[in-house]
Amino acid sequence: GGSRLESVMAACTTGVERLLCVTSPERLSLAASYALFKVARARFEALPIELIVNGTEEGHGRSLHSVVRSATQSFLGTDVRLGGTIPDDRLLREYLELGRSISTLQGGAAVSAAASVTHRLLSERANHFHPMPVGNLPTA
């Protein structure tokens, strides 16, 4: 869906199974995530919501999730599941700031953690998810 409210809400109207929000540990990002959840809950009452905290260690990510979850429970009457945490990786940040593609990056702890979170999220719906082999990708 992207990071714009309009594109996220448009994606949700297509019948998605959940709203997955990836946030950084900064206060502004956490507040923006809460605002997104508020709008989403008003428009899609039954849509499950998950939060992934990017750029922090697991314990700190869980703590930040707890703060957001407490606010959504208290003020929106809804729950936010923790989708996972992805640790900060200074080398990865520097690599991307140089304009390089993540696809050319050799493995690392944060990359492995990000891949693990992504794999878990995709695996949860493995019965409904049938990936297309790379060789059969449609061409434009």
Backbone torsions as a table, in degrees:
resi	resn	phi	psi	omega
1	GLY	NA	-25.7	-177.3
2	GLY	95.7	-165.7	-176.8
3	SER	-112.8	1.1	177.8
4	ARG	-90.7	138.9	-177.8
5	LEU	-54.5	-44.5	-177.4
6	GLU	-60.5	-43.2	-178.6
7	SER	-71.5	-34.7	177.9
8	VAL	-67.4	-45.6	180.0
9	MET	-66.5	-37.1	177.1
10	ALA	-63.2	-41.7	178.1
11	ALA	-63.3	-38.2	-179.5
12	CYS	-66.1	-28.6	-179.8
13	THR	-71.3	-11.7	-179.1
14	THR	-82.3	0.1	178.2
15	GLY	93.6	36.0	179.1
16	VAL	-64.6	158.7	-179.3
17	GLU	-87.0	-21.0	179.9
18	ARG	-166.0	161.2	173.6
19	LEU	-103.3	119.9	-179.4
20	LEU	-112.4	115.0	-177.3
21	CYS	-110.4	127.8	175.9
22	VAL	-105.5	124.6	-177.1
23	THR	-127.8	161.5	172.4
24	SER	-97.5	169.4	-176.8
25	PRO	-77.7	-0.3	-179.4
26	GLU	-72.2	147.6	-178.4
27	ARG	-55.7	-43.8	-178.5
28	LEU	-61.9	-40.4	178.4
29	SER	-66.2	-40.4	178.3
30	LEU	-65.9	-40.4	178.1
31	ALA	-65.5	-39.6	178.0
32	ALA	-64.9	-37.2	177.4
33	SER	-63.3	-45.1	177.6
34	TYR	-59.7	-44.1	179.7
35	ALA	-61.4	-40.5	176.4
36	LEU	-60.8	-44.5	-179.9
37	PHE	-62.9	-37.5	-180.0
38	LYS	-62.9	-46.7	179.1
39	VAL	-66.9	-44.1	-179.3
40	ALA	-62.0	-42.0	-179.2
41	ARG	-65.1	-37.0	179.0
42	ALA	-66.4	-33.6	-176.7
43	ARG	-93.5	-30.6	-174.8
44	PHE	-133.9	81.7	-171.1
45	GLU	-57.9	-36.0	-173.6
46	ALA	-98.8	1.6	-176.1
47	LEU	-71.1	119.5	176.5
48	PRO	-64.1	144.6	-177.3
49	ILE	-122.2	135.6	176.2
50	GLU	-129.7	149.7	179.5
51	LEU	-124.2	127.9	171.5
52	ILE	-109.4	129.3	178.9
53	VAL	-102.0	116.4	-176.4
54	ASN	-100.8	137.9	174.0
55	GLY	89.3	27.9	179.0
56	THR	-153.0	162.3	178.2
57	GLU	-75.1	161.1	-173.5
58	GLU	-56.2	-46.9	-178.2
59	GLY	-61.8	-44.0	178.4
60	HIS	-67.4	-39.6	176.8
61	GLY	-61.4	-41.3	177.4
62	ARG	-64.1	-39.8	178.6
63	SER	-64.0	-44.3	178.5
64	LEU	-64.8	-41.5	176.3
65	HIS	-59.0	-41.7	-180.0
66	SER	-59.4	-39.2	178.3
67	VAL	-64.9	-47.8	179.8
68	VAL	-64.8	-42.2	-179.8
69	ARG	-62.3	-43.4	178.7
70	SER	-60.1	-43.4	179.0
71	ALA	-64.6	-43.4	-179.0
72	THR	-68.6	-35.1	176.9
73	GLN	-67.9	-44.2	-177.1
74	SER	-70.5	-44.6	-171.2
75	PHE	-102.2	-21.8	-179.1
76	LEU	-113.5	-11.2	-179.8
77	GLY	66.6	32.0	-178.1
78	THR	-138.3	167.6	-178.5
79	ASP	-110.6	153.4	174.9
80	VAL	-127.5	118.3	179.8
81	ARG	-81.8	146.9	174.4
82	LEU	-81.1	116.8	178.9
83	GLY	-82.3	-20.6	179.0
84	GLY	144.8	176.9	176.1
85	THR	-130.5	149.6	177.4
86	ILE	-125.0	119.2	-176.0
87	PRO	-67.1	152.5	175.3
88	ASP	-68.4	141.8	177.5
89	ASP	-135.2	103.4	-176.8
90	ARG	-57.6	-41.8	-179.1
91	LEU	-65.1	-39.4	177.5
92	LEU	-63.4	-45.4	178.5
93	ARG	-57.9	-48.0	-179.9
94	GLU	-62.1	-40.3	179.5
95	TYR	-60.6	-47.2	-179.0
96	LEU	-70.1	-34.1	178.0
97	GLU	-65.1	-22.0	176.6
98	LEU	-80.1	-2.7	178.8
99	GLY	87.3	12.6	-179.4
100	ARG	-84.2	154.3	-179.6
101	SER	-82.7	141.0	178.3
102	ILE	-64.8	-24.4	-178.8
103	SER	-67.2	-18.7	-179.9
104	THR	-96.3	0.8	-175.7
105	LEU	-78.0	135.1	172.9
106	GLN	-78.2	149.9	-175.3
107	GLY	-47.4	165.7	179.4
108	GLY	-173.0	171.5	-175.9
109	ALA	-60.9	-49.4	-177.7
110	ALA	-67.4	-38.8	178.2
111	VAL	-62.4	-42.4	177.9
112	SER	-63.2	-41.5	178.8
113	ALA	-65.1	-42.6	178.4
114	ALA	-62.8	-43.0	178.6
115	ALA	-63.9	-37.9	179.5
116	SER	-64.6	-44.9	178.5
117	VAL	-63.2	-45.6	179.8
118	THR	-62.1	-43.8	179.4
119	HIS	-61.0	-43.7	179.7
120	ARG	-62.1	-44.4	-178.8
121	LEU	-63.0	-41.1	178.4
122	LEU	-71.5	-36.0	-178.2
123	SER	-68.6	-26.4	180.0
124	GLU	-58.7	-29.9	-179.0
125	ARG	-113.9	29.7	-174.6
126	ALA	-57.8	-32.5	-179.9
127	ASN	-66.3	-24.4	-178.2
128	HIS	-105.6	-2.5	-174.3
129	PHE	-112.8	118.5	179.1
130	HIS	-123.8	94.6	-176.7
131	PRO	-65.1	145.2	176.8
132	MET	-85.5	132.4	177.5
133	PRO	-57.7	144.4	-176.8
134	VAL	-56.3	-37.5	-178.8
135	GLY	-64.8	-18.0	-176.8
136	ASN	-105.5	17.5	179.6
137	LEU	-65.0	137.3	179.2
138	PRO	-66.3	148.8	177.7
139	THR	-104.1	153.8	-177.7
140	ALA	-80.9	NA	NA
